[in-house]
Amino acid sequence: MAEAPVRAGIAGLILAGGQGMRMNQQDKGLVTLGGEPMVAHVARRLAPQVSRLIVSANRHLDVYARYGEVVQDGETELGAWQGPLLGIAAGLAAARGHAWMVVAPCDTPFLPADLAARLIGAAEATGAPLAYVVAGGQRHSACMALRTSLLSDLLEYLRGGDRKVGLWQARAGAVEARFDDAPDAFMNVNTPEELAAAERYASQ
């Protein structure tokens, strides 16, 4: 896998704050794939594309600290376990001083090496503050790049009681970034069955 150069002004965020309900309530980022925790795969692919790597987590913070600077979404007044946007808000707060933040869930271990460049490129080409992945006709809302200046807008949305990622993205003026050449790069591992499929894919 070719590595993209580190880009100044771009922070990376790995979302690892979910409850893992479909993975028997396991901490998905720490579920082993190919002998390593899934978060290790994501970090190894995302780190070369950004200048700083942050992990949003609600448990096993000492373990996640091996892969990046840990933030907790429960540190906001909005509470924890309320979905990915809370983790993104925590990440944006930590990423002040960077122009962009590239987000990826901890259960997408095959991310492309040009994820950041293509997401940010799609946003900048249209003057949008946010871009999300579409691959093989499927929208991957949690894989996105957004300007860190969106923090106040996101907090306003969350304080209004909404938690839907796609709804906030539409409100913020998001555009899509097409990755139809790499649909497998966004394989999600949410269940034991999908983990088995990912193991088969990784061994190819």
Phi, psi and omega in degrees: 000122179290140182264137174277150180290153174298136181245122178295147178083004179240123173261152175246144179231125172259123180275112182228029185259011182281167181270352178063040186300321182274358176248038180057036177062022173285156173284104191301323181298338182258001174293136186278133174228121180060033177084003180227152173298146180303324180300330179295320178296314181295315181298318182296327180277326184274324186305318181293347184264354185227168180262351181204135183244128182240145176238126175266119184214159179240355179206164181053043186297325181294326178289314181295334180297344176289342187249347180176180177285123187270134170235152178247129178290338178290355179281350175274167181289352184274348178089175183254175177059037182243021174105172188296331182295331177293319177295322178294320177298317178296320178295318179298320179297322180284336186266014177305140184100345173257146180283322185232155170228129178257128187246138174214140176288157180288352182253024175239078191282358185244032183305146179285154182289345180250023182304308184297313183299318183285322177296310182294322177299319179296320179292313183294329181296334182246002182073019181276152179272001190200138173222146179233163185276137164233125182220128179059034180079003181248134178274132176243081189298328184281351172264106188208164167236135181217150176290138182293343177292353179280357184304312183296321178295319180295316179297322177298317178298314181294320179294339176283352175102353180276151180226000185283125184295310183298323180295316179293320179300318178297318179297325182278353178088036183290153172238163179265150173243121186275129175235044183294343178280351184218055183297327181290342181294343183247026175301123177267141179245091184253341186227164175302326179293319178291329176296318178297320178295321178294322177298317179295317180296316182295331184276352181289000000 
